[in-house]
Amino acid sequence: MDIKLKKINAISGVIEVPADKSITHRAVILSSLAEGNSVIRNYLSSDDCNRTIEAFRQMGAEIKIDKSNLYIKGIGLKLPKPQNNRYNIYAGNSGTTTRLLAGILAGQDFETVITGDDSLSKRPMRRIIDPLSEMGAKIKSENGLLPLTIKGHTHLKSVNYVNNKSSGQVKSAVLFAGLYADGITTYTEPVKSRDHSERMLKAFGADIRIDENSVTICPTGKLIPQDITVPGDISSAAFFIAAALIVPGSNLMIKNVGVNPTRDGFLEILKRMGADVTLTNMREVSHEPVCDIIVKYSKLKAANIDAYLVPRMVDEIPIFVLVATQAEGITRVSGAKELRVKESDRIHAVASQFKKLGAQVESLEDGFIINGWGGIKFTGTLLDSFEDHRIAMTLAIASLIAGGETVIKDSNCVDVSFPGFYEILRDICK
C-alpha cells in the first residue's frame, strides 16, 4: 500500500505511543517460562510481537488476549515440542523473536527449525550461533542465515562470553541460555546495550548480577510469575519528537514513555543540539523508568554521534538523520555499521531517499555525513520505504516539511512496530 502526504502547518496535541516492542517480547518469553499465571498490561499488538506470542502458544503456553492485556499461564523452563509440522516456528520479520528464542531453544531436549520472511532470511544470525554453539547447542544454518535448525541440550555449558559488539539481542540469547547452563554464565560487551532482559530476569526471580558492561547469570530452577505494565516505546515516540522539533510552531506532549538509560541516546543528542524537550512526571513502572515528554519546535545546531552512543539509539538513527538535516552545521554519524543489516540496509535507504527530497546526506560505510542548512527545504516526491517500518515512518515525518505531495511506497510495513501510526499522525497535524 502506498500513502500520500503533504506539508503541514504545525504539530500539536497530547498523544500516547504504542507499548515498547523490546519489553513486550521479553515479557511474553519470561511469562511463558514462569510457573503460573502472569499478566502483561498494555502489550504491543504488532506483527513482530505476535510472532513471539504464537511461538510460545505452539510450545504449550496458554496466552489469552483481553483488549490491551495478555494473560499467560506459563509452563516452566522445560518446554514441550512445538505442535506443528516438523516443529517449525515461523518468526515473520522479527529478528528479536528469532535471536531471543534461540537462546531458550538451546536449552531444550528437542530439535526446532526457525524460519522467517524474505527480509529476516537475509539478516545475520552467526552472532547468536557462535555463543550458543560454544554452550553446547547444535545449530545448523544457511551460511549464518535462516532457517536455523536448533538441537538443544538440557545441560548447556556455562561460558564467559566477550562480544566485541554491543547487542541487546545477543546478550539476551546468551543470558536466556544461561538459565539452562551447568554453572555461572558471564556476558561482556564494549558498551552497555539495552538492559530490559536483565531487569526482567531479576523481577522473575533469576539470580543475575550486573557489573558495568558485564552480566552474570546462574542456572535457575524456576521463574516466578509477574504482573507487568509495558511503557510506551521511546523508539516510536522518537518520530513524533522529531516532528514537533522540525515543524515550526509545534508543541506536543507524549505520555507514558519508557526512558530506560540504555535507550535514551536520542534524547541526549537532542539536548546537545539545543532541542526544547522536557521530561516530566518521572516514575518507575514494572522496574522501568517512565515519564511524559513535552516537545516544542526548536532551532537546532549540529552534533555528532559516535560508536559510544550508537547502542543507546540504534533504532532512532534514521529519524535522527532527518532532524540533523534541519540543524545548523555538519553532523557526522559513525560507528553505526549495524544499520547495514537491519530490516533493510538503513544507511543506503536513508541516504538515497533523503537525496530525493533535496537533503545533502552522504552515506559512509558505518554512518552518514549530513550537511544541515538550519531549515533545509524539501520537495515532495515518490519515496521507497524498502518495506522497512522505521524507514517508512522517517519518510512520513520528512513529508511534513516537504513542499508538494510525497508518496511513500509500501507504507503499511509500519505495522511491524507501530499499528495506527498514520492515524495518530493525522490527529496531531494542523
ABEGO torsion letter per residue (X at the ends): XBBBBBBBABBBEBBBBBBBAAAAAAAAAAAAABBEBBBBBGBBBBAAAAAAAAAAAAAGBBBBBBEABBBBBBAEABBBBBBBBGGBBBAEABAAAAAAAAAAAAABABBBBBBBBAAAAABBAAAAAAAAAAAGBBBBBBGGBOBBBBBBBABBBBBBBBBABBBAAAAAAAAAAAAABABBBBBBBABBBBAAAAAAAAAAGBBBBBBEABBBBBBBABBBBBBBBBBBBAAAAAAAAAAAAABBGBBBBBBGBBABAAAAAAAAAAAAAGBBBBBBGBBBBGGBBBBBBBBBBBBBBBBBBBAAAAAAAAAAAAAAAAAAAABBEBBBBBGAAAAAABABBAAAAAAAAAAAAGBBBBBBAAEBBBBBAGGBBBBBBBBBAGGBAAAAAAAAAAAAABBEBBBBBGAAAAAAABBGAAAAAAAABX
